[in-house]
Amino acid sequence: MVGLGKIGLLLGIASLVIGVVSRLTYTPVLGVESEAITKFAATCFLLSIAASLACCKK
């Protein structure tokens, strides 16, 4: 679970940066709009939080 949390956090940070750059330049990245990328980042952050809480519960 710790690894899943770290992967979720890294994916979230990377997709958030890509989403912000995409929104600032008004260009989609690989055909995906910036709103979808930032929503994916939010999902990754939620996954990371859930995985972290599952590890702390032991």
N, C-alpha and C positions, 0 to 999 in steps of 0.2 A: 504494500500500500504506500509506503514511503516513496518508492520509485515512481508509482503512478502519480502521486502528488507533485513530484518534481517535474515530471514530463508535462503534466497539465499546466504547471506554472510557466515553464519555458515556452510551450506552445502558445499560451495566452499572451505572454510578453511579446513574442515574435509577431503574432497576428495583430496585436494591438498597434505595434509600430508600423506594420505594413498597412493597416487600415487607416491610420492617421496620415501617413504619407499619401496614400491613395486619395483620401478626402481633400488634402491640401492641394494636390496637383490636378484634381478633377478627372483622373483617369482610372479606369478599372484595372485590376491586376489579374492577369490570366482570364479575363472575361468576367470576373467576380466584382460586384460593386462593393464600395467601402462599408456600407451598412451591414452587409452579410458578413464581412470579415470581422467587424467589431462585435457583432453578435456571437460569432464563433469564439472570439476572445473571451467574452463574458461567460460562455459555457465552459471554456477551459478553466477559467478562474474558479467557477463554482465546483467543478470536478476536483480541482486542487484543494479547495477548502474542505470538501466532503471527505477526501482521502486523508487529509491531515487530521480531521476530527475522528475518523475511524481508527487511526493509529493511536491517538491519545486516549481513547476509551478503554484500552486494555488494562 
